[in-house]
Amino acid sequence: MKRDTVYKGVVGAFGACLLLAGCSSAQKPAALGPVGGSATGTASTSASATPTGATSSASSSASSAASSSSAAPAPTSVASSSGEWSYSASVPGDTDIAAALKAFQNYAAISYQMAIKVQYDNNLVSYTDGNVLSLANNFVTQERQDNLISRGPEIVKVTGVTKDGGTPPIVTITTCTDDTKLPMYSSYGPKKGQIVALAPKTPTPDIYKVHRGADGKWRVNAVTPETTPCSV
């Protein structure tokens, strides 16, 4: 949830919360009911391999087989929703990228739920670590300290993904997040129910880094918020 104020979150709802730092232990929880969810995935049509120059039917068949065996699997379109949160991505056949995207998807979903429920979630450590993990937890702490709650829909769309040549590799994920209907409300006191932090005016992009840890799990560990508007 992008914020034009000091209250900035970590993935869409939270991606720009880079300004949040140390927090005290004073907390006021705000409870919301559980949110249901569903997920669907559809595979896109793969392109057929075309053999390069052949002098006979036998050589043509061999060339075609070689081309087919070396071709990468077709991307899979993934769409997921839970309550007012939705996510979409085109997942390449590369197994590292697919695993990194799955970790990011789980991170994005959990982070959103943390913001709208004003609750910590121990499952987050399975999908993020380092500074990004701290930022997500600090966002909830900030909400509790200042009697705030985030309410409204969020749309997260993956617009690009790449993998470097490192060992292990780092996967870079670019997203466009629409938080234009996700303001922050007062959750306590005379202003309870009133909007105290406006939602951003346009969807905006973020760039995430996802790494594979020593335990083999992929986790989001860096985020860079961008300011140029994007479209979901």
N, C-alpha and C positions, 0 to 999 in steps of 0.2 A: 504494500500500500504506500504509494509515493506520498510524500508530505511536503507541503510548501512551508510548514512550520518546523519547530524543533522536534516534533514527534514524527520520526521517520522510521519505517519498518525495515525488515530484512528480506524479502522476496516479493517483489510487487508490494504486497502489504508490508514487506520488511526490507526490501532491497536497499533503500536509501537511508537506513537507520545508522549510518556510519558515524553520525555525530554523537550518538549516545555513548556515555562512558560510565564511570563508577556509579553505583546506586547504593542507597542505604537499605536496611532490612525492614523498614516500615512498609507494610503491604495491606491493601484492602481488596480482597477477592470479589469478583463479580461473576455470578453463575449464569450460564445460559443452558438451554436444553440441548440434548445431543442432536447431531445432524446426520441424516442418512446419506448414502452415496452409491454411485454406480460407476462402472468403467467399461469401455468398449474399445476394441481395436480391430482395424480392418487393414488387410494387406493390399498395397497398390499393385497394379499390373506390371509385371516385369517385362523388360524389353528383350526380344529374341536376339541371340548372337548371330552375327552375319559373318560367314567365312570370308577370308581374304583370298586373293587369286589362286585358283586351283586348275590343274591340267587334266584331271580325270575325276570320275565320280568317287573313286576310293580316296584320293588325296583331299577332295572337297569335304568328304565326310569326316576325315581325320581332323581337318582344319576346324570344322564346325564344332566337333567334340572338344577340341582344345580350347576354343573360344568360350564355350559354355562352362567348362570346368574352372576357368580363370575368372569368369565374371562374378562380381560381388552380388550377394543376395539383394533383391529389391527392397527398398525402404518400406516400413510399415507405418501406417497412419494410426496414431493413438489419440483417443479422446477420453477424458475422465471428468466426472463431476461429483461433487459432494455438497449438498445444500446449495448455497449461492456461489460456491467456488467451482471454477472449471479450468481445464488444462488441455492443451493440444500440442502435438509434436509429430514430426515425421522422423521415425527412428531408422537410421541406416542399418545395413546388415552387419557392420562391424560390431563384434561382441563387446569390446571395451566401451565403445560409444553407447551401445544399448544399455550396458550396465550403469554407466555414468548418468545417462538420462533418467533411468529408473530411480536412481538415488536422488537426483534433483527433483523429480516429480513428487516423491515421498516427502522430501524436505519442504517443498513449496506447500503441499497440502497440510502438513503438520503445523507449519509456521502460521498459516492462515487461521487454523483452528485455535491456536494459542492466542492470537490477537482478538478474535471475536468472543472467546470464552474467558479471556484474561486468566489463563491457567498454564502452568508449565507442563511439559510433556517429556517424560524420560526416554521415549522412543526416538527423540530427535538425535540422540548421540549415535544412532545407527546410520544416519545419513548426512551428518555434518560434524565438523570439529573445528578446533582453533578459534580464531576471532569470530567467524561466522556463527558458531554455536553460542559464543558469549553474547553477540549482538541480539540473537533471537531471544535469549533468556532476559537480557537487559531490557528489551522492549516491553516484555510482560511486567517486569519490575517497575518500569517507568509508568505504565498504565495504572498499576496498583497504587503507586505512590501519589499520583496526580488525579486519582479517581476518574480514569478515562476508560472507554471501551470502544472498540472498532466494530462498526456494523454496516453491512452492505455487501454487494456482490464483488467478486474479483475474477478477472479473466487473465490467465497466464498462457501465452503462446510462445513456443520455441521457434525462433526465426532463423537460427543458424547453429551449427555445431561442427567443431573440428577437433582433431587429435594430433598432438605433436609427436616427435620421434623419440621421446625420452624413455627411460626404463626405470620405473614404470612410466607410462605416458600420462600427460595431463590433458584432460578434455575441457575445451572451452565452449560454453553454452551461451548464446545470445538470446534474450527473451524480450518480448513486448508485453507489458502488464497494464491492464486497464483497471485502475482503482478510482475511476471518475465518479463512482457512486458509493464510495467507501469512506465516509467521513468518520471523525472521532467524536463521541458523545461524552458528556459528563455522566458518570455512573453513581454519583453520591452528592448529597447536599442540595442547596437551593436551586442549582442549575441542572439537576438530574434530568436526563432526557434531552437536553439542549446540545446542539452541535457546537463544539468548542475548537475544532480543527477541521477546516474545510478539506474536501477531497481535491485531488489534483484536477486541473482543467482538461488535460489530455493524457492518453496512454503514453508511457515512456519506457525506454529500453534499459536493460541491465546486462552486464557481462559477468558470468560466473566461471570459476575454475573448480574442477572436480578432480580429485586425485584418488589413487588406490593405496590404501594403507597397508601396513605390514600384515594385518589380519585378512587381507584380500578384499576387504569391503571398500566400495567407492563412497567418498564423502565430499560434500561441497565445503571448500575451505577458503574461498575468496569471492568477493563481489565488488564490482565497480559500477556505480550508478551513472547513467548517461542522462543528458538533459534534452536531447533532440526528440521531439514527439515521434511516435510510431503509430502503427495501425494494427489492430487485432482482427 
